[in-house]
Amino acid sequence: MESKHSSGHVEIKSAVSGEVEAVFASLNCVDRDDDVTLPGAFKSGAKVAISAFGHKSWEGVLPVGKGTIHENGNEVVLRGRFFLQTSGGRDAFQTVKELADGPGMEWSYGFQVLDSDRGQFEGRSVRFLKRLKVHEVSPVLRGSGINTRVLAVKSYSSVKDELNSIYAELQHDILDEIARTLDRDMKCAAIQSELEAAARTVSIGYSNDLEWAVLSETKNAAKAAVAEYAPRLGIDPSSIKIKYFSEEADPEFVDQWSLQKLRGYCRPIAEPNVVWIHSELDACDAWSVSAHEIRHIAGGSEDDAMVYETAARLDWLEES
C-alpha cells in the first residue's frame, strides 16, 4: 500500500457537525515522489475513511471520520465529516481546525495503484498514475505536496448559516448523482444499440465455433495480428480475446447491409476487447480482418479500420 503526502487546502465547513473540506492531491504536476497523477485517476464520489492523524489507522487506531472524493479541476477534494461522537474524532477535528489557522495543514492518502505508466513530463522521468483506489485520507504534519497551502477556516455563526450550507451540499450531491445517472444511461443505450445490431447481423444465421475446430493456420494468424497491431494502438495484446464463428446451415444467409458474408466483427462497448473472426478464413484474411477489428476496438471508424486492414494485408504479402 502506498501513501502520498501533500499540503492540503482545508476548509472547516462546520464546527457544529465536524464537516471538513480538504484538497489532498493535485493533478497534472510532478510531486516530490516523481509521480504525475492524471485526471480520472480518482473515482468521483468514492467513499473513504478519514484516518487517525499520521495514518495511525493502519496501525489499529480507529478511523476518525469518513468522506467522499471529488476531482475539481486540477485539485482532488475530500468532503468529509469527523466522528464528533468519539473522542478520537473530536481530538482530530480540533487539531485540524487549530492547525488550519497556523502555518499549514498537510494531508496524505493511502492508495493502491490500479493502472500506471512510465514516461517523460516536462523533461523529467516520472510515473504516471492513471487509476487509483484510495483507502483512506489522513491529516499529517509533514507532506510532499507542491505549492499547496491552507485555504480557509470557516465556522458558522448561526443555525441559518448551517442550514444554508447543508442545502448547498445537498444540491451538489444531487447534481453529482444526476451526472452519474446520465453517464450510466448513455452507456446502457450504447450497449443496447450494439446488441440490437448484433441480433440483426450476427445472432441470426451465424453460430459460435469452438477454438479447437478452427484451422491452426487461421488461429495463429489472428493471434499474430493481435500481437503486431494492438501495441501500435496502445492496447495490451494480452487483453484481446479472439473468438470464432461460422454460418449456420442456411447458405443463403448474407449480411443484409454489405450483401456479403460476414468475415469479422466486434462490439467494443457490449463486449470489450473481443474480436470475432470467421473460422473459415485463410491465414491472410484472418491476419488482415483481425487488424481491422482491433482498429475498431481502439475507437476507429469503418474507414479507419479499412485502411488498417489494407495495410495489414500488404504487410502479410510482403512477408510471404
N, C-alpha and C positions, 0 to 999 in steps of 0.2 A: 504494500500500500504506500503510495506517495503522498506527500503533503507539500503544499506550496504556500508561502507566506507573502502577504502584501500589506502595505499600509492602507487601510480602507477608509473611504469616506463613510462617516457614521452619522445617522440622524436618529436621535431618540424621539420616536413618534409619540409615545405616551408614557409618562411616568406613572400613570394610574394602572394601565393594563400590561406594562412591561414590553411594549412593542419597540422594535428596533429595525432600522433600515441601514444596511451596510454595503458599500461597494467593496467586494473582497477579491476581485480579479479584473484584469484589463485584457482586451483583445488587440490583436494586430500590432503588438510591440514585443521586443525581446526583453524577457525578465532576467533576473540575476542567476537563474538556473539555465540560461541559454535556451529557453523554450519560447515559442511563439504560439499562443492559443488562438485558434481561428474561430470566426463567427460560426455558430451552430454546434460548437463543441459541448456546450451545456444544454441539457434538456429543459426547455422552458416550462416552468410550473413544477419541476421536480421537487419532491419533499425531502428535506434533510433535517438532521438533528443539529442543534447548537451544542457543541461540546463544552465541557468544563474548561476553564482557562488553560491555555497551553496544550491542547489536545489530551487533557488528562482522562477523558472518557475512554480513550484507547487503553488506559491502564486500569480501568474498572470503576472510575468515578462516574456517577450518574450524569447523563446529559442535563443541561440547564435550560434548554428551550427547544423550539422547533421552528421551521420556516420553509419558505419556497424560494426557488432560484429563478431569476429572470434576466435575460440579456437585454440591455438598454444601450443601443449604440455600441460603443467600444468598452462599455462597462458591464460587469456582471454583478447583479444586486441580490442580496439576501433580504427578504422581507420576513421578519420573524417575530416571535414573542417569547420572552423569558418566562419560566415557570415561577411566578412570584409566590405561589403557594408552597414552594420548597425553599429551604434555607440556601441551598446551592444556587438556585435560580435567582433569589433575591440578592445574594452576595455578588454573583456575576453581573447582574444588571446594574447594581450600584457602582461596581468597579468600572464597567464600560462607560456609564454615564459620567463619572468623575474624570476619567482619563480623556474623554472626548473633549472636555473643556481645556485640557492641557496641551502638551507638546504633540500628542498624537495617539491614535488608537489603531493598532495593526491587527490584521486578520490572516487566517490561514485556513486551508481546506484540505481534507484527506480525500484522495481520489484514486480511481483505477483507470488506467489508460485502455480504452477500447479500440482506438484507431490513431495511429501517428505515422509520421514520415520524417526522414532527414532531408535537409536541403539548405539553401543559402537564403539569407534575409538581410538586406542592407549590408552586404559584404561579409556577413558572419555565418559560420556553420551553426545551424540550430536544429532543434527538434520541433516539428510542427505537431501540436496537439489538436487532433481533428474531432475526436469524440471522447468524452469523459463520463465516468459515473462518479458523482460526488456523494460521499457517505456522510460527511459532517463538515460544518464550518465552525471555526473556533476563534475567539479573541486570543491574541498573543501579545507579548511585549515587543518582540523584535522580529521583523519580517524581511522579505527580499523584494518588495514591490518597488516600482519605479514611478516617481512623480505622483505619489498618492498622499493624501492628507485628510485630516478631519474636515468634514463638510459643514456640519452644523449640529447644534444641540437644541432640541425643541421639546418643551413640555406644555401641557395645556393649562390655561388659566381658568377654564370654565367647563362645565358639562357640555355646553353648546359646542365649544371647540372640539371636544372629544367626539361628540355625535357627528359633527361635520366630517371629521377625519374618517370615522368608521364608514360613513356614507360614501366618501370618495374612494376608499379602499374597496368597498363592495362593488362600486361601478367599475373599477379597474379589473377586478376579478371576473365580473360578468363579461366584460369585453374580451378578456383573455379566453374565457370559455367559448364565447361565440366564434373567435378566430380559430380555435382548435376544432370546433364542430364543423365550420365551413371547410377547413382543410381536410378533415376526415370524410365529409360528404363528397368533396371533389374527387378524392382518391377512390371512393366507393363507386362513383359514377364512371370513372375511367376504367375501373376493373370490370364493371358491368358491361360497358361498351365492348371491351376486349372479349369477354365471354360470349356475348351475343354474336360478335363477328366470328369467333371460333366455332360456335354452334352452326353457323351458316356455311362456313367454308371448310371446316376440318372434321368436326364431330360426325357429320353425315357423310358417309362414303369412304372414310379412312379409319384405320384401326392402329392401335399401338402395337409395335413389334418388340419382342424380347431381344436384347442385345446379342445373345448367343446365336440368333437366327440370321444375323447380318454378316455379310462377307467381311473378312478381316481387312481386305484392302480398303473397303469403304470406311470401316471404323477407324483404321489407322490414319487415313487421310483427313477425316473430320477432326480427330484429336490433334493431329499435327497442325491443322489450320488454326485451331484454338490456341495452341502454344505459340504460334507465329504471330497472329494478328491481335489477340486480346491485349498483350502488353503494349502494343502500339497505341491502343485506345485507352490506356490507363486502367485496364481491367485485369485482375488477378486470374490467370488461366485456371487455377485450381478451383475457382468459384463457379466456373461454367460447367453445366451438366448437359451431356448430349443424349437425346432420346431419338427413337426411330419410329417411323410409321410407314404404312403402305395402303393401297386401295383395297377396299373390300371386294366382294365378288362381282359387283356391277362394273363392267369395263367401260360403260358409257359415262360414268361419273367424271365430270370435269369441274374445275373451279369456274363458277359462273361469271366471275369478274374478268379473269385473264383468258378464259377459254383454253386453258392448258392444264395438264395435271400438275398438282402442287409438288414442288421439289423440296421446300423447306419453309419453316415459319417460326416465329417466336412471339411471346406475349410478355413484354418487359414489365408490365405492372401486375397482371394477374399471376404470372409465373416467372418471377425474376431469374435472370441468368440461366435460362433453359433454352437450348437450341434444338429444334426438331428437324431431322433430316430424313428424306425418303430413303428407305432401306435398300432400294434397288439402284441407287445412283452409283455410277462408276467412281473410281478414286478421284479423278479430276473434278467431276461435278460435286462430289462430297466436299472436297477442299474449297472450291470457289463458293458454293452455297453456304458453307459454314462461315466463311468470311463475310458474306452478305448479311447473315443473321446477327453476327457479332456486332456489325456496324449499327444495326437497328437497336441492339441492347445498349449500345453506347449513346443512343439518342439520335442517330442519323435518320434522315428521311429516306424514302424509297429511291430517290435519285442518288443520294449519298451511298446507299447500300449497293446500287447497281454499279457505280464507279468502283467501289471496293471489290465487288465480285469480278468485274472485268480485269482489274489489276491483279487479283489473286490468280485468275486463270492464266494470265500472261506469265506470272511468276512460275506457275506449275509447268507450263510449256517450256520455259527457258531451262528449268531444272531437269526436264525429262530428256 
